[in-house]
Amino acid sequence: MSIEFKCSLAAAPAPLTHAWEHTVGSGRALLGLRADWREHLLRANRELGFRHVRFHGLLHDDMGTLICHNEQLLYSFFNADSIFDYLLSIGMKPFVELSFMPATLASGDTTVFSYRGNVTPPADYRKWGALIDKLVRHWLEHYGAREVAQWCLEVWNEPNLKAFWTGGKAGYYRLYQTTVEAIKNIDPGFKVGGPSSAQNAWIPEFLSYCDKHKLPVDFVTTHYYPTDAFGKIGADTLTQLQHAPRDVMQTRAQEASAQTRGLPLYYTEWNVSSNPRDPLHDQSFAAAFAANIALSVDPFVAGYSFWTFTDIFEENYFPSIPFHGGFGLLNLHGIPKPVYRAFQLLHGLGGT
């Protein structure tokens, strides 16, 4: 068997920005306190070139950021500082997702995942604004304006899905307005964005709302998986992919890029499937597929965050078998999967 490759050396070289290295995903913030999580992240940073990490639940109750004791609100940023301090110590930065709702601020008790992240709007948006104010002022004091100005502060996660937000579009717009006004009041140079939607949703209407109400937007975020909206409900990944166009991820990135009005576009989640227990995640198929996707979207995005760098991940439960189809590039014990090796090869590519 032989393979023939053809290329034109006379063609003008196209820049390769390595957008897939800008950010990588994790599970929830609390995992960042684990030693093995940190070891896996350090390896991914050193060998794959990832520069930022994004996770859910920075404001979730298990982080202790805000609790109510004896009818008084108590703020603590100790755990968040521990994680962010570690990131900075290894040359990385956070891509900050501002979620979930602290129980003491929540308007309801609807939750998501096994760790019960609250997905309801605040009962009092002013108290949410006060939390954001105290959090960002703490960062300003602890890290300095020059450092925090380099972070992306993303408002919530997938609010277009009822599983992640019960407040609807109007409630999200109010949440964004409260958040961005609190942050920009501290320092107009701090970067805030959204809508952090699933499936490329809400981008034009979100930007139109912000334009109408004169709300700053520094970047646009969304998510897309190649299995989104293809095939029948309950179908396995291969069946879903058979119904998806081969260039679906490139096409969706190109479509979203055309909607951002020139703002940087960050995909803050993607993988070869959105199934957290998909055998394909552990197979060589994922390596070839992910490499093709990363290269094809590079011209259209500022960042393309693979979900996730490690199988130390517990949205459903912690599995006990080494290879269980988890999202991670590394398995529970830090063993690289084929897709990890693909990112290693991508990291070795030049700038054109």
N, C-alpha and C positions, 0 to 999 in steps of 0.2 A: 504494500500500500504506500502511496506517495501523496504528499500534500503540496500544492503549489500556492505561493503567496505572490501577489502583485502589488506594487506600490509605485507612486510617482514621486521621484526625488525632485522634480521640477516644481511641484506644487508648493505654495506658501505654507509654512508650518503654522499650525493652530496652537494657541496657548493651552496648556493643561494646568489648571489651577489647583488640582488635588482637593476639590471641594468636599470630598468624602472624608478628608482628614480634619476638617474644621471642628466637628463635634461627633461624639459617640454617645449612645444612650446607656442608661442603667435602669434599675428597677425603681426603688424608692430611696429617699434620702437616708433613712436609718441604716441601710446596708453599708453606707460609706463609713460607718464606725467599725466595721469588721476588718481584721487584719488581712484575711484572704482576699476580700474585695479590693483592698488597697494594693496588694501584691499583683493581682490580675491587671488592675488599671495601670500600674507602673510599667508592667511588661508591654501592654498595648500602646502606651505612650512611647516607649523607647523603640519598639520594633515596628509599629504601624504608623506612628507619627500623629496620633490624635492629640488635639490641642485643647479641647473643651469637653466637658461631660455634662449631660442633662439627665435629671431624674425627677420622678413625681414626689409629692408629699413633703416638701420642705416645711410647710406650715401645718402638717398633720400632727395630731395630738402626741404621737409617739416620739416626736422630736422635742416636745416640751417647750415649744416656742411661745405658746400662749395658753394659760390655764386660768380657771376661775377658782379662787380659794377664799372662803369666808366672804363671798360676794365682792371680792376684789380681783381685778385682772392682773395677773403676774406674767411678765415677759422674761424669757430666758433664751439667749442666743448661743449658749455654750456648745451644744451639739452641732449646730450649723457652723459655728466657728471652727470646730475641730475638723470638720470635713473640708471646708474651704481652705483652711490653713494647710491641710495636707495637699490639696490640689496645687496651691501656689508653690509649695515646697518642692514639687516635682516638675515645675514648669508648666502646669496646666491651669485652666481657669474654668469657672462654672458657667454653663449656659443655664440661667436661672429660670426654672418654671415655678411660678407663684401659685401653689396649690398645696393641699386641699383646704377645705374650710375648717378651722378650729371649731370643735364642738360647742364651745362657749359662745361663738358668734353665729352659729348655724341657725337657719330658719326651719330646718327639718332634720330627720334622722336617716335619710336615704344615703347609702354608702356603696362603695365599689371595692372589689378585691377582698382577699382574705383578711387583710389588715384594716379594712373598714374605713377607707378614706371618704370623708363626708363630701358630697357633691351638690349640696343645696346652697342657694344664695345666702348672703348674710342677712340676719334679721334686721340689722341696722347697718347700712352701708357706711355710715360715719365711723363706726367702730372698726370696720374693715380698713377704711382709709387711715385710721389711727395706727392700726397694726403695721401697715405698709410704711407709714411715716417713721415709726420707731425702728423698724427693721432696717430701712435704708439709711437712716441717720446713724444707726449703729455701724453699718458697713462703712459709712463715710469716716467715722471716728476711728474704726479699727483698721481699715485698709487704705484710706485716703481716696480723694476724688480721682486722682490720676488712674488708680487701679480699677475702681468701680466703673469708671467711664468706659472701660474696655469690655465690660460684661454686657451680655444681652439679657434683658429682663422680660420674660415672656409671661403673658397673663393667662393663666389656667391651662387646661389640657382638654382638647376635643369637646368644646362646649356645644357643638352641633349634635352630639350624641347624648341621648337622655341618660345613658348609663354613667356619663361623666359630668352632667350639668342639668339640673332640673329647672333652671330659671329661664330657659328659652333664649332666643336671640336678643330680645329687649333687655332681659336680665344680664346677659353677658356684656352688652354695650354699656350698661350702667356700671358693671364691675370694672370694665376697662377704663371708663371715664374716671371713676373714683381712684383707680390705681395710678393711672398716668398723671393725673393732676397732683396726687400726693408725691410722686417721685420727682416730677419736673419742678415742683415747688421747692424741693431740696437742692436740685442741681439740674438745670436744663440740658446739661451735657450727658446725662445718664440716658442710656438707650432702652426704649420700651417698645414692645411690639405684640402682635397677635395676627389673626384670631386663634392660632394654634388648633386649627380645625382638622378633622379627619376628611380624607377624600377630596382635598382641594376646595372644600366648601367655604362659603361666606366671604371670600376675598374681596370681590368688587363691592358688595354691600357694606362690608366692614369699613373699607376705605372711604366710601361715600358718606357713611355716617360720621366718621372722624372728620372728614372735610367739612361737612355741614355744620358740625358742632365745634369746629376749630380745635380738634384734639390732636396732639402730636402723635405721629407714628414713625418710628425710626427703621423698622424692618417688618417683613411679613413672614409668618410661619404657617405651615400646614403639614399634613402627613399624607402618605399614599403607600399602599401595598399593591403588588401586581394582582392579587386575588380580590381586590375590592370590586364589588358589584358585578363579578363575572361568575357564570355557572349557577347551579342550583344550590339553595340553602342546604347545608349538610354535606355537600360534595367534598371529596378529598382535594388536596391542593393540585395534584396533577390534572384532575378533571377541570378544576377552575382555570388553571393556566391554559388548557387547551382552548378555552373560550375567550381568552384574553389576546389582544393583538401583541405581536412579538415586541413591538416598540412602545408598549403602553406606558412605561415609566418615563421614557424620554418625551413622549407626546404630552403626558400630564404635566411634566415639569415645564415644557415649552408653553403650554396653555397658561399655567399659573404665572410664569414669568411675564407674560404679556398683560397680566391683570394688575401687576404690582405698582404701576405708575413710576417705574424706575427705582423703587426701593429694593434693598437687598432681600432676596428670597432664601429662606432657610427651611428645608424639610427637616423637621426635628424628630421624625420617625420614618423608617422604612426597613424592610427586610424582604426576603423572598416569599414570605407568607405572614399573615397576621395571627396564625395559630400558634399558641405558646407551647404546644406539644406536637410539633410536626416533624416526623422522621427526616424530612428533606433537609432540615436545618443542620443535621449531622452528616450529610452526605456530600459527595464531590459535586453533585448537581448544583448545590447552593453556591459553591465556589465560582463555577463558570458563570452562573446566572448573575451573581452579585457583581463580579468584575465587569461584565458587560453593561449592567445597569449604571454602575458608578462612572464609567467612562462616557456613556451616552448622554448623561444629564449634566456633565461637568460644565458645558458652555452656558447653562441656563440658571445656575444656582450659585449662591454665595456659600452655602453649607448644606451637607447632605448626611444627616446623622443616622448611622446604622443602629438598629435596635436589636441587640445590646452587645456590650463587649464581653459579658460573662454570664454563665448560667447560675451564678449566685443571684437568685431572682425568685421572688415569692408572691407573685400576684394571686396565684391560686393556692399552691402549697409547695413546700420544699421537697423535691423528689429525692429519692435515695439511690437511684441508679446513675452510673456515670454519664451515659448518653441516653437522653430521654426526649430528644427533639426540642430542646430549649432554644431560645432566641440567640444565645451567646456565641461569640467567636471562640471563647474558651469554655471548656466544660467546668463542672463544679470543682474539679481538682486542678484546674489550670492547664489541662491538656488542650493544645490547639486543634481545632476542627479544620477540615479542608478550606472552609471559607476564611479562616484566619490566615492561612497560607496565601490565599488569593490577595488579601489586603496587604500582606507582606510584599508580594510581587508588585502590586500597584504602588506601594510606597517607594519602590526603587526606580520608578519611572521619573523622567526628567520633567522639565517645565513646558515642553512642546510635544 
